[in-house]
Amino acid sequence: MKTLSKHFPLLALITVTALLATDAGAQDAREIIRQMDINMRGDASYSEMSMEVVRPRYTREISMRSWTLGDDYALIYVTAPARDEGTAFLKRDNEIWNYQPNIDRTVKMPPSMMSQSWMGSDFTNDDLVNASSLVDDYTHRFLGEEEVDGHLSYVIEMTPLPENPVVYEKIIQYVSKEYYLPVRTENFDERDDLVNTIHFREIKTMGGRPMPTIMEIVPEDQANRRTVITTHSSEFDIDVSERFFSIENLTEIN
């Protein structure tokens, strides 16, 4: 009994330290994702991008502009090709709207459409308008560190909270330790099978801050398919208000 009593404080200290470390690790993982999200968005941003959809028999290109305000507001406006020009997508809080100029109609997109292809690409509607929050809609678990494409990265597992409908059942996010930017994202389905991998490449300074200028998504089970989004220019902390992100503005912006 004396031996047990002698070592109990040490054992208790080790146990408490381990519990605190686990709890701190969970908090740190969420904070890493939060900082990554901030670095990718800024408080408010404007970007000009192009998207290349690669298929075995054809390649399709789309040009677009996008505006964001925090986590709750986003607007994407397609500028080319001519047949798609004017197509626009709006996120306001938890609502997503799509304007289709060929029929001059604005429709509200139900949650069931978030997993569908965006403009015929390998990205989903949720991927492009960020309908779900990587910070608030998931739990976060720190898995360790790994080098990815030359970047020493934090590896964080994210699983959705039960009350939040999301596209993927698990995400493994690799975050650059140097820049706190994404370098790779692996998305999994409910069977824990890998659905696709998103690669973030060519970090350059835009709008006064580093950011990946290439985002490439590769489906796991479909050969010779990929979609690449290239950011040509970005501005951050722009002067834009919530009023800009209105349903009326979907048809008026140019």
C-alpha positions as CSV (number, residue, x, y, z in Angstrom):
1,M,0.0,0.0,0.0
2,K,2.9,2.3,0.8
3,T,4.3,1.7,-2.7
4,L,1.0,2.5,-4.3
5,S,0.6,5.6,-2.2
6,K,4.2,6.7,-3.0
7,H,3.6,6.5,-6.8
8,F,0.0,7.6,-7.0
9,P,0.7,11.3,-7.2
10,L,3.0,10.7,-10.2
11,L,0.4,8.4,-11.9
12,A,-2.3,11.0,-11.3
13,L,-0.1,13.7,-12.7
14,I,0.6,11.7,-15.8
15,T,-3.1,10.9,-16.3
16,V,-4.2,14.6,-15.8
17,T,-1.4,15.8,-18.1
18,A,-2.5,13.3,-20.8
19,L,-6.1,14.4,-20.5
20,L,-5.2,18.1,-20.7
21,A,-3.0,17.4,-23.7
22,T,-5.8,15.6,-25.5
23,D,-8.2,18.4,-24.7
24,A,-5.7,21.0,-25.8
25,G,-5.0,19.1,-29.0
26,A,-8.7,19.2,-29.9
27,Q,-8.8,22.9,-29.3
28,D,-5.6,23.4,-31.3
29,A,-7.0,21.4,-34.3
30,R,-10.0,23.6,-34.4
31,E,-7.9,26.7,-34.2
32,I,-5.7,25.6,-37.0
33,I,-8.7,25.1,-39.2
34,R,-10.1,28.4,-38.2
35,Q,-6.8,30.2,-39.0
36,M,-6.7,28.4,-42.4
37,D,-10.2,29.5,-43.2
38,I,-9.4,33.1,-42.3
39,N,-6.3,33.1,-44.4
40,M,-8.2,31.7,-47.4
41,R,-11.0,34.2,-47.2
42,G,-10.1,37.3,-45.3
43,D,-12.8,39.4,-43.8
44,A,-14.0,40.3,-47.3
45,S,-12.5,39.3,-50.7
46,Y,-12.8,39.5,-54.4
47,S,-11.2,37.0,-56.9
48,E,-11.0,36.4,-60.6
49,M,-10.7,32.7,-61.5
50,S,-10.9,30.2,-64.3
51,M,-12.0,26.6,-64.1
52,E,-10.9,23.8,-66.4
53,V,-13.0,20.6,-66.5
54,V,-11.0,17.8,-67.9
55,R,-12.7,14.7,-69.3
56,P,-11.4,11.8,-71.4
57,R,-13.0,13.2,-74.6
58,Y,-13.1,16.9,-74.0
59,T,-11.9,19.9,-71.9
60,R,-14.3,22.7,-70.9
61,E,-13.2,26.1,-69.5
62,I,-15.2,28.6,-67.4
63,S,-14.2,32.0,-66.2
64,M,-15.8,33.6,-63.1
65,R,-15.6,36.3,-60.5
66,S,-16.3,35.8,-56.8
67,W,-17.0,38.0,-53.7
68,T,-17.1,36.8,-50.1
69,L,-17.9,38.5,-46.8
70,G,-16.9,36.4,-43.7
71,D,-18.4,32.9,-43.6
72,D,-21.9,33.8,-44.3
73,Y,-21.9,35.6,-47.7
74,A,-20.6,34.6,-51.1
75,L,-21.4,35.4,-54.7
76,I,-20.0,33.7,-57.8
77,Y,-20.6,35.2,-61.2
78,V,-19.8,33.3,-64.4
79,T,-18.3,35.5,-67.2
80,A,-17.5,32.9,-69.9
81,P,-18.2,31.0,-72.1
82,A,-21.0,33.0,-73.7
83,R,-23.6,30.3,-73.2
84,D,-23.0,30.4,-69.4
85,E,-22.3,34.1,-69.0
86,G,-24.5,35.7,-66.3
87,T,-25.1,32.4,-64.3
88,A,-24.7,33.3,-60.7
89,F,-24.7,31.7,-57.3
90,L,-25.4,33.4,-54.0
91,K,-24.9,32.2,-50.4
92,R,-26.7,34.1,-47.6
93,D,-26.3,32.5,-44.2
94,N,-27.6,29.0,-44.8
95,E,-29.5,29.7,-48.0
96,I,-28.1,29.1,-51.5
97,W,-29.6,30.8,-54.6
98,N,-28.9,30.2,-58.3
99,Y,-29.7,32.6,-61.1
100,Q,-30.1,31.0,-64.6
101,P,-30.0,33.8,-67.3
102,N,-31.2,31.5,-70.1
103,I,-34.6,31.2,-68.4
104,D,-34.3,34.5,-66.4
105,R,-35.1,32.6,-63.2
106,T,-33.7,32.6,-59.7
107,V,-34.2,29.4,-57.7
108,K,-33.4,28.5,-54.1
109,M,-31.2,25.4,-53.9
110,P,-32.4,22.8,-51.4
111,P,-29.8,21.0,-49.1
112,S,-30.1,17.9,-51.2
113,M,-28.4,19.7,-54.1
114,M,-25.3,20.6,-52.2
115,S,-23.6,17.3,-53.1
116,Q,-24.4,17.7,-56.8
117,S,-21.9,18.7,-59.4
118,W,-21.1,22.5,-59.8
119,M,-21.3,23.6,-63.4
120,G,-20.5,20.0,-64.6
121,S,-17.2,19.9,-62.7
122,D,-15.9,17.5,-60.1
123,F,-16.6,20.1,-57.4
124,T,-19.9,20.0,-55.6
125,N,-22.1,23.0,-55.0
126,D,-21.0,22.9,-51.4
127,D,-17.3,23.0,-52.4
128,L,-17.7,26.2,-54.3
129,V,-20.1,28.3,-52.2
130,N,-18.9,26.8,-48.8
131,A,-22.4,26.1,-47.6
132,S,-21.0,24.2,-44.7
133,S,-18.5,25.7,-42.2
134,L,-15.2,23.8,-41.7
135,V,-15.0,25.4,-38.3
136,D,-18.5,25.2,-36.9
137,D,-20.0,22.2,-38.6
138,Y,-17.3,19.6,-37.7
139,T,-15.4,18.2,-34.8
140,H,-11.6,18.3,-35.2
141,R,-9.0,15.8,-34.2
142,F,-5.2,16.4,-34.5
143,L,-3.6,13.3,-36.1
144,G,0.0,14.5,-36.3
145,E,2.3,16.1,-38.9
146,E,3.3,15.0,-42.5
147,E,5.2,16.5,-45.4
148,V,2.9,17.1,-48.4
149,D,4.3,18.4,-51.7
150,G,7.3,19.9,-49.9
151,H,5.2,21.5,-47.1
152,L,5.4,20.2,-43.5
153,S,1.8,20.1,-42.6
154,Y,-0.6,19.6,-39.7
155,V,-2.9,16.6,-40.3
156,I,-6.4,17.1,-39.0
157,E,-9.4,14.8,-39.1
158,M,-12.8,16.4,-39.3
159,T,-16.2,14.7,-38.8
160,P,-19.5,16.4,-39.1
161,L,-21.7,17.2,-36.1
162,P,-24.9,15.1,-36.1
163,E,-27.2,18.1,-36.6
164,N,-25.4,19.5,-39.6
165,P,-26.1,18.1,-43.0
166,V,-22.9,18.1,-45.0
167,V,-21.6,16.4,-48.2
168,Y,-18.8,14.4,-46.8
169,E,-18.8,12.1,-43.7
170,K,-15.1,12.7,-43.0
171,I,-12.4,15.1,-44.1
172,I,-8.7,14.7,-43.7
173,Q,-7.2,18.2,-44.0
174,Y,-3.5,18.9,-44.4
175,V,-2.5,22.5,-43.4
176,S,0.9,24.0,-44.1
177,K,2.7,24.9,-40.8
178,E,4.4,27.8,-42.5
179,Y,1.5,29.5,-44.1
180,Y,-1.6,28.0,-42.3
181,L,-3.0,27.3,-45.8
182,P,-4.5,24.1,-47.1
183,V,-2.2,21.9,-49.2
184,R,-4.4,18.8,-49.5
185,T,-7.9,17.7,-48.6
186,E,-9.2,14.1,-48.7
187,N,-13.0,13.7,-48.6
188,F,-14.6,10.4,-47.5
189,D,-18.1,9.0,-47.7
190,E,-20.3,7.2,-45.1
191,R,-18.5,3.9,-45.9
192,D,-15.1,5.6,-45.1
193,D,-14.1,5.3,-48.8
194,L,-12.1,8.1,-50.3
195,V,-14.3,10.1,-52.7
196,N,-11.9,12.7,-54.0
197,T,-8.6,14.5,-53.2
198,I,-8.2,18.3,-53.6
199,H,-4.6,19.5,-54.1
200,F,-3.7,23.2,-53.4
201,R,-0.5,24.3,-55.2
202,E,1.6,27.3,-56.3
203,I,1.4,29.5,-53.3
204,K,1.9,33.1,-54.4
205,T,1.4,36.5,-52.9
206,M,-2.0,38.0,-53.9
207,G,-3.6,41.0,-52.3
208,G,-0.7,41.3,-49.9
209,R,-0.9,37.7,-48.6
210,P,0.2,34.2,-49.6
211,M,-2.4,31.9,-51.0
212,P,-2.6,28.8,-53.2
213,T,-3.4,29.8,-56.8
214,I,-4.1,26.3,-58.1
215,M,-6.9,24.1,-56.7
216,E,-7.2,20.7,-58.4
217,I,-9.8,18.1,-57.5
218,V,-9.3,14.5,-58.6
219,P,-12.1,11.9,-58.2
220,E,-10.9,8.6,-56.7
221,D,-12.9,6.2,-58.8
222,Q,-12.9,7.9,-62.2
223,A,-9.8,7.7,-64.4
224,N,-8.7,10.7,-66.5
225,R,-11.1,13.1,-64.8
226,R,-10.1,16.2,-62.9
227,T,-11.1,19.9,-62.4
228,V,-8.6,22.7,-61.9
229,I,-9.4,26.1,-60.6
230,T,-6.8,28.8,-61.2
231,T,-6.9,32.1,-59.2
232,H,-5.5,34.9,-61.4
233,S,-6.0,37.8,-59.0
234,S,-7.4,38.4,-55.5
235,E,-8.1,41.3,-53.2
236,F,-8.7,41.1,-49.5
237,D,-10.5,43.2,-46.9
238,I,-12.4,45.0,-49.7
239,D,-15.2,47.4,-49.0
240,V,-18.4,45.4,-49.5
241,S,-21.5,45.2,-47.3
242,E,-24.2,42.6,-46.7
243,R,-26.5,44.5,-49.1
244,F,-24.3,43.5,-52.0
245,F,-25.2,39.9,-51.4
246,S,-28.8,40.2,-52.4
247,I,-31.0,38.1,-54.6
248,E,-31.7,41.2,-56.7
249,N,-28.0,41.7,-57.3
250,L,-27.7,38.2,-58.9
251,T,-29.4,39.6,-62.0
252,E,-27.7,43.1,-62.0
253,I,-24.0,42.4,-61.4
254,N,-21.7,42.5,-64.4
